[in-house]
Amino acid sequence: MNDELTNIPSNQAPGNNQEKLLQYLDKSLSDAERAALEQEIKDDPFLQDALEGLAQAGSSTSLHQTVQDLNQSLRKQLQQQKNKRKKKRPANMSLLYMSIALILFLAVISYLVIKKMQ
């Protein structure tokens, strides 16, 4: 399974990670970093929503737990979808291919018999 699909924080753009936003909320960034991040937030509605969500999430410990829960839920859903796809496939693919070949063979023989009778 592709790790990018199951690890939410790894898909974030560089410089826009949750740690930097958490530091912003904790007011532990320098003035220059804070001003630069505020400019990014002002220009990016996605960052605005992310910051709002982080502010509502509370502590960084609960946030990390939430991310882990989301990752676990995502893995479970992807595994369930994978299992459903496996169940939809015919159990014996060689039997399917042999059936198709037999139908094609009978169609060719039927065509030749009809052509010979004319």
C-alpha positions in Angstrom: 0.0 0.0 0.0 1.3 3.4 -0.9 2.6 5.1 2.3 1.5 8.6 1.1 -2.1 7.5 1.2 -1.9 6.3 4.8 0.2 9.0 6.4 -1.6 12.3 6.4 1.2 14.6 7.8 3.6 13.5 5.1 1.3 14.9 2.4 1.7 18.5 3.7 3.7 21.0 1.7 7.1 21.9 3.1 7.1 24.9 5.4 3.4 24.4 6.1 3.6 21.6 8.6 1.5 21.2 11.7 4.5 21.8 14.0 5.1 25.2 12.6 1.4 26.1 13.0 1.4 24.7 16.5 4.4 26.8 17.4 2.5 29.8 16.0 -0.4 29.0 18.2 1.9 28.6 21.2 3.5 31.9 20.3 7.0 30.3 20.3 8.0 31.5 16.9 10.4 34.5 16.4 8.8 37.7 15.2 10.3 37.2 11.7 9.0 33.7 11.5 5.6 34.7 12.9 5.3 37.6 10.4 6.3 35.3 7.5 3.7 32.7 8.6 1.0 35.3 9.0 1.6 36.4 5.5 1.4 32.8 4.2 -1.8 32.3 6.2 -3.3 35.5 4.8 -2.6 34.4 1.2 -3.7 30.8 1.6 -7.3 29.8 2.6 -6.1 26.2 3.2 -3.7 27.4 5.9 -6.4 29.6 7.4 -8.6 26.5 7.8 -5.7 24.4 9.1 -4.9 27.0 11.7 -8.5 27.3 12.7 -8.7 23.5 13.0 -5.5 23.3 15.1 -6.8 26.1 17.4 -10.0 24.1 18.0 -8.1 20.8 18.5 -6.5 22.0 21.6 -3.2 20.6 22.8 -0.6 19.1 20.5 -0.9 15.7 22.3 -4.5 15.4 21.5 -3.8 16.6 17.9 -1.2 13.9 17.4 -3.6 11.3 18.7 -6.3 12.6 16.3 -3.9 12.3 13.4 -3.0 8.7 14.4 -6.6 7.8 14.7 -7.3 9.3 11.3 -4.4 7.3 9.8 -5.6 4.1 11.4 -9.1 4.7 10.1 -7.8 5.4 6.6 -5.7 2.2 6.6 -8.8 0.2 7.7 -11.0 1.7 5.0 -8.4 1.1 2.3 -7.9 -2.5 3.4 -11.7 -3.0 3.4 -11.9 -1.6 -0.2 -9.0 -3.8 -1.2 -10.7 -6.9 0.2 -14.0 -6.0 -1.6 -12.1 -5.8 -4.9 -10.6 -9.2 -4.3 -14.0 -10.7 -3.6 -15.4 -9.3 -6.8 -12.9 -11.1 -9.0 -13.8 -14.5 -10.3 -12.2 -17.2 -8.2 -10.6 -19.0 -11.1 -9.5 -16.7 -13.9 -8.1 -19.6 -16.0 -11.7 -21.0 -16.2 -12.9 -17.7 -17.4 -10.2 -17.5 -20.1 -10.9 -21.0 -21.2 -14.6 -20.3 -21.5 -13.9 -17.2 -23.7 -11.5 -19.2 -25.9 -14.2 -22.0 -26.3 -16.9 -19.5 -27.3 -14.6 -17.9 -29.8 -13.6 -21.3 -31.2 -17.3 -22.3 -31.5 -18.1 -19.0 -33.3 -15.3 -19.5 -35.8 -16.4 -23.1 -36.5 -20.0 -22.0 -36.9 -18.9 -19.3 -39.3 -16.9 -21.8 -41.4 -19.8 -24.4 -41.4 -22.3 -21.7 -42.5 -19.9 -20.4 -45.2 -19.3 -23.9 -46.5 -23.1 -24.6 -46.7 -23.7 -21.6 -49.0 
